[in-house]
């Protein structure tokens, strides 16, 4: 397939998770060596020592995968109705830039917008990935708001040539603890007695969205989709990474896919993306168990994945040392401020001790600059 594993695009050639930190300057992910030490009985650790903890690992893996039109097209062929697929030219699917979700939901949702010809006319496919412990009963309403934003941007960009508005096909890729348990129709949110009235129904908005609930997606169903090795593997880890035991069992069953990804062009980079995600989500995953699983199911991936895992542990230790030094500096500053206050104003009240203990580094710096000139404790603390 063009562009490497499942069509890894040139935009992603700098390394895994380009959306998180634009690549990590000075680090060659394909040739990076192990850091010092590394307890093989340890746990997978965060990579925040490299470029900062990503705000949402689910979001990162979803965007890294489905920003590649070939992988997105494979998913759409699997979930859209066959009659609609026949009308869409998915070979011409193109990623459209933009994020349309509410900011306060960006920790539990991610989205991708694509343009695609439909019977020769411009259409959009809007894919929303929802990953949270519960099901959002207002999902149809949120989708309507996001679709309106897409149309508004279209009108702003096209001006007088914006009409007719393109259709938008909404697709929700869902994962939760329970699986999807609500309706997928907008009209399900409206008063059921009133919306059934003919004179009301024709005046009320109504649409359905297409749901792909990977929570309940079996391995057999996933294989039947014929998405390709990388896309299938990504859906497997999105589905199972929250449970280390389930993840290990799935990796054992998907060993052939792991090996196929490893052998493909850009395969090492793809494995890095997948297993960096697991390191952030399955933080109780034992390295010994992971090694044993890979050695049995996909031995040609063991060295690559375990090198990455031990690198993450080394990075986590470095991060811990750095955080320890910072905490030590803050503790010294708190103690110094307390000593100066005691010298100037006598015993420090409990409320002031609490303020100093909970103060941020910025507040401590400001207090350190004024502690020698403040006329009172209240003057120093701004009370």
N, C-alpha and C positions, 0 to 999 in steps of 0.2 A: 504494500500500500504506500502511496506517495507520502514523503515526509517522515518516514520512520515508523515507530510502533503505533499502529492505529492512526497514522497521520499526524505525528507530533510536528507541530508547525514551527516555522523559523522563529516566530515570536517567543517560543518556549525554549529556544536552543541555549539560553544562558544557564539553564539549570531548572530544577523542580521548583514549583511554586513561584513563578515569576511575578504574580500579582502581589505576593506578600511583601517582598523587599527588593524587587527589581533585580533579582540575582544577588549573590553575595560576593562583593568585591574581594578579589584576592584568593577565592576558594574555587578550585577546579573540582567539581563534584565527581567527575569521572575518574580522577586520579588521586583524590585526597587519601592520605594515609592515616593510620590509627594514631590517636593521641596517646599520651603516656598512660601506662597502667591499664586498668579495665577489669573489674571483677566480673568474671563470666557468670556469676550467680546473681548479678545485679539486675535491675529493672531497666527497661528502656526509659531514656530521659529526654527532657525537652531540648529543643535546639535553639532556645531563646538566647543562648550565649553567642550565637552566630549573627542573627539579624533581628532578635527580639521575638517574643512569643507572639505568634500570629493571633489576631483577634478571634479567629474562628477556623479551626482546622477543617471542619466539614465544608465550610464555604470555600476554603482554599483548594481542596481536592476536587470539589464539584466544578469550580471555575477552571482549574487547570485541565480537567478532562473535557468538559463540554464547551470550552472555547475552541476546540478543534472540530471544525465542521464535519469531518468524516465520522467522528465518534458520536457527535450529536445527531447526525443523520441516521446512524444505525439505531440509536435509541428511539428516534421518532418513527422509523419504519416498524419498530416492534410494538409501539403503544398506540399509534394513530389507527383509525379504522382503515381497512384496506382500500375502500372506495375513495377515501380522502387522499391516501398515499398515492393512488393512481393519478390524481389530479395535480399533485405537487411535484415539482422538479427538484427533488432533494439533492441531486448532483450539483445544483446551483445554490445550495444553502449557504448563507453568508452571515457571519457574526456582525451584529449591530452594537456599537458601543453604548453603554448606558447602564445605570442602576436605578430601578424605579421603586424599590421597596421603601417602606417607612424606616427612618433611621433607628428608631427604638426597637425595631424587629430585626436589625441586621445581625444580631447574635444568634438568631434561630432561623433565618431565611437567607437565601441567595438566589440570584436570578440571572438569566441569559436571554437575550432577545436576538432572533434571527429573521432575516428577510429571505423570502423564497418565492419563486414564481408559482402561481396557482392558475392553471388554464391560461397562462400567458400574462396574467395580471399580478401586480405586486401584492404580496400578503406577508404577514408577520406570524411567527410562532414564538410564543412567550413561555419559557420554561422556568417555573419557580420550584426551588428545592427547599422543602421544609423539614427541619430536623429538630425535634424537641420531644420532651417526655409526654406531652399531652397533645390532643387534637384541637385545632383552632376552629370553633364552630362558625366563625365569621369569615372563613377563607373565601367564599364567593364574593363577599363584599370587598375584601381586600383586593382580590383580583380585579374587580370592576374599577377600583380606584387606580390600580397600576395600569390597566388598559387605557383609562382616560388620560393618564400621564403620557403614555406612548402616543396616543392620537394627538394630544396637545403639542408634543414635540414635533410630530410629523407636520402639523399645520404651521408651526413656527418656522420650520426649515423649508417647507414648500410654498408657503404663502398662498398666492392666488391659484396655484396649481395643485393644492392639497386634495381637492375633491375629484373623484369619490374617495372617501376614506378607505384605506386598506382593511381587509378583515384581519382579526387577531385570533389565533388559535391558542387558547390557554391550556397549558399542561402543568400539572403539579406532580413533582417527584417527591414522595413522602416517606419519612422514616420516623417512627415514634416507638414508645414502649408497648403500646397496645395495637398499633396499626390503625388505619383510617376507620373511624366509626360514625362519621357524619355524612350528610347528603352532599352531592357534588353539583346541585342545581341552585342557582341564585334564588329562584322562587321559593325554595324551602325556607328561606329566612323571613318571608312575608307572612302576614296573617292568613292562615290557611282557609278560613271561612270566606274572607273577602276576595282573595286572589282567585277563587274558583268561580266567582261571578263573571259572566261573559263581558259585561259592561266595564268591569274593573280589569280583567285579565289583559285585554288588549292595550290598556294604558300603563301597564306595569312592565318594568324591564325583566328579562328572563334569558338566561343562558346556562349551559352546563360547561364544566371544565373536565378535561381528561385526567384521570388519576392513575399514577403508577406508584402503587404502594409496595416499596421494596421490603418493608417489614415482613410481609407474608410471602415474599417471592421465594419459591423453592429453587434448589439447584437445578432440578429437571426443567422447570419453567425458564430459568435463566439460560440454560444451554440451548433450549429450543429457539430462543430468540436469535441465535447466531450473530451476536453483536461483535464478535472478535475477542481475542484473548485479553487485551488490555481493558476494554470497556467492561467486559464481564468481571474481571478481577476487581476493578474499581467498585462496581456495584456490590460485590461480595464483601469487601472491607467496609464500605459504607453501612452495609446491613449488619455486620457481625462484630465490628471492632470494639463496641462497648462491652462485649463479653469475651475476655481472653480465652476462656475455654472453648467457646463456640468458634472464635476466630481460628484457633489452632486446628480444630476439627475441619473447618472449611478449607484452610490452606492445605491440609493433607489431601482433601478431595480434589483440589484445583491445582495439584502439582504440575500437571501437563501444561496448563495455561501459564503458570509461573515460569516454567522452563522455556516456553515459546516466546514469552515477553523478553526473557533474558537473552535469547539468541537473536532477536530482531534488531535492526538498526535503532539506535537510541534506547536500547533495552535497559541498560544500566541506569540511565536517567529516569526512565519510567519506574523502575523498581525503587529508586530513591524516593520518588514522589509518593508512591503507595506506602512505603514503610516509614517514611517520615510522618505520614498521617497516622499510622498505627502507633507510632511512638508517643504521639500526643494524646491519643484517645484511649488506647489500651495501656495505661501507665503501670498496670500490675502484671504485664506480660513478662514471664520469666525468659531470660536469654537461653538458659539450658533447654527449656521446653521448645522454644522457637528453633534453636539449632537442631534438636532432634527431629522436629517435624520437617524442616527443610532437607535435612540429610536423607530422610526416608522418601519424601514426596518429590523433591526437586533438588537433587544434590548439586546441580550446576549453578544454583542460585545461592548456595550457602555462604560462600566466601564474600560475595557482594553484599548480601543483606547483613551478615554478622559484622563485616567491617564497618558498615554504616551504623549498626547498633552500638558497637563499642566506641565509635567516634562520638555518638550522641551522649554516651555516658561520660566520656572525657570532657565534652563541652559542658555537660551538666555540672561536673565537679568544678570546672573553672568558673562557671556561673556562680556556684555556691561560695567559692572563695571570694569572688568579687563582691557578692552581696554581704558576706561576712565582714569584709573590710569597710564597706559603706555603713553597715549597722554599727560597727565599732566607732567610726568617726562621729556618727550621730549621738551615740551614748556618751562619748567624751564631751561633746558640745553641750548636751543636756546637763551633765554633771558640772561643767564649768559655769553655766548660767545659774544653776542652783546655788553654787558656792558664792558667786558674786552677790546674788540676791540676799542670801543669808547674812553676808558681811554687811550689806548696806541697810537691810530692813529688818533683820532679826529672823527668827524661825519662819520658814516658808509654810503658809497654810496648805492644807490638803488639796484644795481646789486648784492652787497654782501648780502643785506637783503634778496633778492630773493633766493640766493644760500643757505643761512642759513635756510630759511623757507621750502625749498624743499629737504633739506639734509636728508639722511637716518640716522637711529640711529647709524650705523657703522661709517658714516662720521662725525657725531657730536661727537662721542667718540674720533675719531682721532684728530679732531680739538681741543677738550678740552684738549688733552694731549700736543698740540704744541702751543696753543694760547698765552702762556706766553713767549715763546722763539722765535716765528716767527719774522723775520726781517721786513716783510711787509704783507699787506693784500694778495697780489698775492702769496707770499711765503706760507702763511697759506692755501690758497685755491688751491694751486698747479697750478696757472695760469701763 
